């Protein structure tokens, strides 16, 4: 690379990963639940929303997740401490 030239993506060693629909869903769960805003149910494919809510129900009832009036699912203060377990329970299984 020439001195003074900015690096581009092509200059950096990298690999591309193609995710399946199930892997994309799992990534959505993991990345969104780690934010303060949580996961908007509108982001979840319609075909998976009812299954997500069914899997989330024990955590909502147990105080680890909350579902607000705007249909955002988020971890509660107590849910943050067991977030890996909660997210694992919400991942897609065939």
MDTraj code that builds the backbone (N, CA, C; nanometers):
import mdtraj as md
import numpy as np

residues = "UNK UNK UNK UNK UNK UNK UNK UNK UNK UNK UNK UNK UNK UNK UNK UNK UNK UNK UNK UNK UNK UNK UNK UNK UNK UNK UNK UNK UNK UNK UNK UNK UNK UNK UNK UNK UNK UNK UNK UNK UNK UNK UNK UNK UNK UNK UNK UNK UNK UNK UNK UNK UNK UNK UNK UNK UNK UNK UNK UNK UNK UNK UNK UNK UNK UNK UNK UNK UNK UNK UNK UNK UNK UNK UNK UNK UNK UNK UNK UNK UNK UNK UNK UNK UNK UNK UNK UNK UNK UNK UNK UNK UNK UNK".split()
xyz = np.array([
    [0.0850, -0.1175, 0.0000],
    [0.0000, 0.0000, 0.0000],
    [0.0893, 0.1235, 0.0000],
    [0.0487, 0.2220, -0.0751],
    [0.1252, 0.3453, -0.0851],
    [0.1158, 0.4247, 0.0436],
    [0.2247, 0.4930, 0.0774],
    [0.2262, 0.5787, 0.1959],
    [0.1245, 0.6902, 0.1787],
    [0.0510, 0.7191, 0.2819],
    [-0.0454, 0.8280, 0.2790],
    [-0.1812, 0.7919, 0.2211],
    [-0.1938, 0.6749, 0.1616],
    [-0.3225, 0.6328, 0.1038],
    [-0.4100, 0.5718, 0.2128],
    [-0.5331, 0.6114, 0.2178],
    [-0.6260, 0.5585, 0.3174],
    [-0.6575, 0.4125, 0.2876],
    [-0.6715, 0.3362, 0.3927],
    [-0.7098, 0.1956, 0.3754],
    [-0.8563, 0.1866, 0.3345],
    [-0.8841, 0.0940, 0.2479],
    [-1.0219, 0.0647, 0.2111],
    [-1.0541, -0.0755, 0.2599],
    [-1.1783, -0.1127, 0.2532],
    [-1.2204, -0.2463, 0.2944],
    [-1.1425, -0.3533, 0.2194],
    [-1.1145, -0.3290, 0.0938],
    [-1.0427, -0.4271, 0.0117],
    [-0.8992, -0.4465, 0.0597],
    [-0.8429, -0.3456, 0.1277],
    [-0.7057, -0.3535, 0.1772],
    [-0.6935, -0.4343, 0.3066],
    [-0.8013, -0.4517, 0.3756],
    [-0.7997, -0.5190, 0.5053],
    [-0.8371, -0.6659, 0.4861],
    [-0.7543, -0.7571, 0.5386],
    [-0.7910, -0.8986, 0.5262],
    [-0.9270, -0.9239, 0.5928],
    [-1.0124, -0.9963, 0.5252],
    [-1.1463, -1.0208, 0.5771],
    [-1.2072, -1.1438, 0.5118],
    [-1.3124, -1.1920, 0.5735],
    [-1.3930, -1.2977, 0.5138],
    [-1.5385, -1.2541, 0.5208],
    [-1.6174, -1.3010, 0.4297],
    [-1.7607, -1.2721, 0.4294],
    [-1.8349, -1.3964, 0.4740],
    [-1.9360, -1.3755, 0.5520],
    [-2.0159, -1.4864, 0.6030],
    [-2.1594, -1.4685, 0.5562],
    [-2.2150, -1.5718, 0.4985],
    [-2.3552, -1.5671, 0.4549],
    [-2.4379, -1.6398, 0.5608],
    [-2.5330, -1.5675, 0.6194],
    [-2.6155, -1.6230, 0.7261],
    [-2.7466, -1.6761, 0.6723],
    [-2.7917, -1.7852, 0.7313],
    [-2.9230, -1.8391, 0.6974],
    [-3.0302, -1.7527, 0.7646],
    [-3.1545, -1.7759, 0.7312],
    [-3.2655, -1.7023, 0.7934],
    [-3.2677, -1.7267, 0.9446],
    [-3.2414, -1.8509, 0.9867],
    [-3.2383, -1.8816, 1.1299],
    [-3.1242, -1.8085, 1.1994],
    [-3.0080, -1.8037, 1.1355],
    [-2.8934, -1.7339, 1.1944],
    [-2.9180, -1.5836, 1.2013],
    [-2.9832, -1.5270, 1.1002],
    [-3.0180, -1.3845, 1.1014],
    [-3.1136, -1.3536, 1.2168],
    [-3.2110, -1.4414, 1.2382],
    [-3.3054, -1.4248, 1.3484],
    [-3.2294, -1.4266, 1.4816],
    [-3.1418, -1.5242, 1.5001],
    [-3.0660, -1.5349, 1.6246],
    [-2.9778, -1.4118, 1.6466],
    [-2.9160, -1.3621, 1.5413],
    [-2.8337, -1.2405, 1.5515],
    [-2.9196, -1.1206, 1.5910],
    [-3.0389, -1.1113, 1.5349],
    [-3.1313, -1.0034, 1.5691],
    [-3.1646, -1.0082, 1.7182],
    [-3.1966, -1.1263, 1.7682],
    [-3.2277, -1.1416, 1.9104],
    [-3.1104, -1.0948, 1.9960],
    [-2.9926, -1.1456, 1.9665],
    [-2.8746, -1.1144, 2.0484],
    [-2.8340, -0.9676, 2.0419],
    [-2.8357, -0.9103, 1.9237],
    [-2.7895, -0.7723, 1.9131],
    [-2.8923, -0.6729, 1.9674],
    [-3.0188, -0.6938, 1.9415],
    [-3.1200, -0.5971, 1.9865],
    [-3.1450, -0.6038, 2.1374],
    [-3.1435, -0.7236, 2.1940],
    [-3.1689, -0.7320, 2.3381],
    [-3.0540, -0.6763, 2.4206],
    [-2.9413, -0.6529, 2.3582],
    [-2.8273, -0.5935, 2.4295],
    [-2.8331, -0.4408, 2.4289],
    [-2.9372, -0.3837, 2.3702],
    [-2.9514, -0.2380, 2.3665],
    [-3.0577, -0.1932, 2.4663],
    [-3.0518, -0.0661, 2.5031],
    [-3.1532, -0.0095, 2.5942],
    [-3.2917, -0.0101, 2.5303],
    [-3.2975, 0.0073, 2.3988],
    [-3.4262, 0.0109, 2.3289],
    [-3.4898, -0.1269, 2.3216],
    [-3.4081, -0.2295, 2.3224],
    [-3.4609, -0.3652, 2.3125],
    [-3.4970, -0.4005, 2.1695],
    [-3.5771, -0.5019, 2.1564],
    [-3.6154, -0.5579, 2.0272],
    [-3.7587, -0.5181, 1.9939],
    [-3.7745, -0.4453, 1.8843],
    [-3.9086, -0.4126, 1.8368],
    [-3.9658, -0.5363, 1.7698],
    [-4.0855, -0.5744, 1.8074],
    [-4.1470, -0.6912, 1.7452],
    [-4.1700, -0.6701, 1.5954],
    [-4.1725, -0.5446, 1.5518],
    [-4.1870, -0.5158, 1.4090],
    [-4.0638, -0.5608, 1.3304],
    [-3.9492, -0.5733, 1.3980],
    [-3.8266, -0.6190, 1.3322],
    [-3.8240, -0.7705, 1.3126],
    [-3.9062, -0.8399, 1.3880],
    [-3.9088, -0.9862, 1.3827],
    [-3.9999, -1.0289, 1.2676],
    [-3.9537, -1.1214, 1.1846],
    [-4.0418, -1.1680, 1.0768],
    [-4.1773, -1.2125, 1.1320],
    [-4.2834, -1.1745, 1.0645],
    [-4.4196, -1.2035, 1.1109],
    [-4.4387, -1.3526, 1.1397],
    [-4.3748, -1.4360, 1.0609],
    [-4.3899, -1.5815, 1.0786],
    [-4.3267, -1.6325, 1.2080],
    [-4.2466, -1.5498, 1.2743],
    [-4.1770, -1.5945, 1.3964],
    [-4.2217, -1.5212, 1.5221],
    [-4.3070, -1.4206, 1.5088],
    [-4.3459, -1.3394, 1.6250],
    [-4.4179, -1.4188, 1.7326],
    [-4.5156, -1.4993, 1.6949],
    [-4.5916, -1.5726, 1.7972],
    [-4.5023, -1.6725, 1.8701],
    [-4.4099, -1.7362, 1.7988],
    [-4.3166, -1.8291, 1.8642],
    [-4.2241, -1.7530, 1.9588],
    [-4.1777, -1.6358, 1.9173],
    [-4.0925, -1.5546, 2.0046],
    [-4.1660, -1.5176, 2.1325],
    [-4.2900, -1.4721, 2.1186],
    [-4.3663, -1.4334, 2.2373],
    [-4.3939, -1.5537, 2.3287],
    [-4.4179, -1.6693, 2.2693],
    [-4.4381, -1.7909, 2.3486],
    [-4.3106, -1.8256, 2.4267],
    [-4.1950, -1.8150, 2.3617],
    [-4.0685, -1.8449, 2.4288],
    [-4.0323, -1.7369, 2.5317],
    [-4.0768, -1.6142, 2.5078],
    [-4.0461, -1.5038, 2.5991],
    [-4.1359, -1.5020, 2.7223],
    [-4.2558, -1.5603, 2.7124],
    [-4.3549, -1.5518, 2.8202],
    [-4.2997, -1.5916, 2.9578],
    [-4.2278, -1.7034, 2.9722],
    [-4.1757, -1.7367, 3.1059],
    [-4.0801, -1.6302, 3.1609],
    [-4.0067, -1.5650, 3.0723],
    [-3.9131, -1.4611, 3.1165],
    [-3.9861, -1.3307, 3.1483],
    [-4.0945, -1.3037, 3.0764],
    [-4.1771, -1.1868, 3.1097],
    [-4.2426, -1.2095, 3.2453],
    [-4.3028, -1.3267, 3.2628],
    [-4.3679, -1.3593, 3.3898],
    [-4.2686, -1.3639, 3.5053],
    [-4.1440, -1.4026, 3.4753],
    [-4.0412, -1.4108, 3.5791],
    [-3.9687, -1.2801, 3.6053],
    [-4.0058, -1.1745, 3.5324],
    [-3.9471, -1.0428, 3.5559],
    [-3.8108, -1.0213, 3.4913],
    [-3.7715, -1.1073, 3.3994],
    [-3.6428, -1.0926, 3.3317],
    [-3.6545, -1.0167, 3.1999],
    [-3.7737, -1.0165, 3.1416],
    [-3.8039, -0.9414, 3.0194],
    [-3.9287, -0.8586, 3.0428],
    [-3.9398, -0.7495, 2.9678],
    [-4.0633, -0.6715, 2.9688],
    [-4.1039, -0.6432, 2.8254],
    [-4.2331, -0.6363, 2.8042],
    [-4.2899, -0.6009, 2.6750],
    [-4.3683, -0.4730, 2.6960],
    [-4.3216, -0.3636, 2.6356],
    [-4.3873, -0.2352, 2.6599],
    [-4.5032, -0.2120, 2.5631],
    [-4.5702, -0.1003, 2.5806],
    [-4.6888, -0.0675, 2.5003],
    [-4.6537, -0.0479, 2.3527],
    [-4.5273, -0.0166, 2.3233],
    [-4.4833, 0.0013, 2.1846],
    [-4.4334, -0.1287, 2.1232],
    [-4.4597, -0.2406, 2.1907],
    [-4.4176, -0.3730, 2.1439],
    [-4.2664, -0.3870, 2.1291],
    [-4.1949, -0.3352, 2.2286],
    [-4.0511, -0.3557, 2.2387],
    [-4.0265, -0.4535, 2.3532],
    [-3.9527, -0.5560, 2.3230],
    [-3.9141, -0.6553, 2.4218],
    [-3.7747, -0.6181, 2.4702],
    [-3.7580, -0.6040, 2.6026],
    [-3.6257, -0.5670, 2.6542],
    [-3.5976, -0.6375, 2.7855],
    [-3.4693, -0.6500, 2.8131],
    [-3.4266, -0.7093, 2.9394],
    [-3.4567, -0.6135, 3.0534],
    [-3.4972, -0.6663, 3.1668],
    [-3.5147, -0.5865, 3.2873],
    [-3.3806, -0.5811, 3.3599],
    [-3.3749, -0.5051, 3.4690],
    [-3.2513, -0.4974, 3.5472],
    [-3.2087, -0.6355, 3.5955],
    [-3.3035, -0.7161, 3.6411],
    [-3.2671, -0.8509, 3.6865],
    [-3.2369, -0.9433, 3.5683],
    [-3.2960, -0.9170, 3.4533],
    [-3.2717, -0.9984, 3.3349],
    [-3.1325, -0.9800, 3.2771],
    [-3.0728, -0.8632, 3.3012],
    [-2.9387, -0.8369, 3.2494],
    [-2.8385, -0.9375, 3.3064],
    [-2.8567, -0.9755, 3.4317],
    [-2.7620, -1.0667, 3.4963],
    [-2.7691, -1.2089, 3.4414],
    [-2.8793, -1.2438, 3.3781],
    [-2.8953, -1.3780, 3.3199],
    [-2.9278, -1.3669, 3.1703],
    [-2.8775, -1.2604, 3.1080],
    [-2.9137, -1.2316, 2.9686],
    [-2.8738, -1.3430, 2.8726],
    [-2.7613, -1.4085, 2.8951],
    [-2.7222, -1.5175, 2.8050],
    [-2.8252, -1.6298, 2.8072],
    [-2.8751, -1.6626, 2.9264],
    [-2.9770, -1.7678, 2.9374],
    [-3.1070, -1.7257, 2.8705],
    [-3.1459, -1.6004, 2.8908],
    [-3.2699, -1.5494, 2.8306],
    [-3.2590, -1.5533, 2.6785],
    [-3.1500, -1.4999, 2.6252],
    [-3.1339, -1.4959, 2.4797],
    [-3.1254, -1.6363, 2.4213],
    [-3.0617, -1.7252, 2.4915],
    [-3.0522, -1.8643, 2.4461],
    [-3.1914, -1.9256, 2.4341],
    [-3.2780, -1.8963, 2.5291],
    [-3.4144, -1.9485, 2.5257],
    [-3.4964, -1.8924, 2.4102],
    [-3.4590, -1.7750, 2.3605],
    [-3.5346, -1.7102, 2.2524],
    [-3.4838, -1.7449, 2.1132],
    [-3.3724, -1.8136, 2.1059],
    [-3.3159, -1.8482, 1.9755],
    [-3.3990, -1.9537, 1.9055],
    [-3.3911, -1.9510, 1.7735],
    [-3.4729, -2.0375, 1.6893],
    [-3.4232, -2.1803, 1.6924],
    [-3.5141, -2.2711, 1.7159],
    [-3.4819, -2.4144, 1.7134],
    [-3.5737, -2.4825, 1.6142],
    [-3.5186, -2.5697, 1.5355],
    [-3.5994, -2.6476, 1.4394],
    [-3.6488, -2.7727, 1.5063],
])
top = md.Topology()
chain = top.add_chain()
for i, resn in enumerate(residues, 1):
    res = top.add_residue(resn, chain, resSeq=i)
    for name in ("N", "CA", "C"):
        top.add_atom(name, md.element.get_by_symbol(name[0]), res)
traj = md.Trajectory(xyz[None], top)
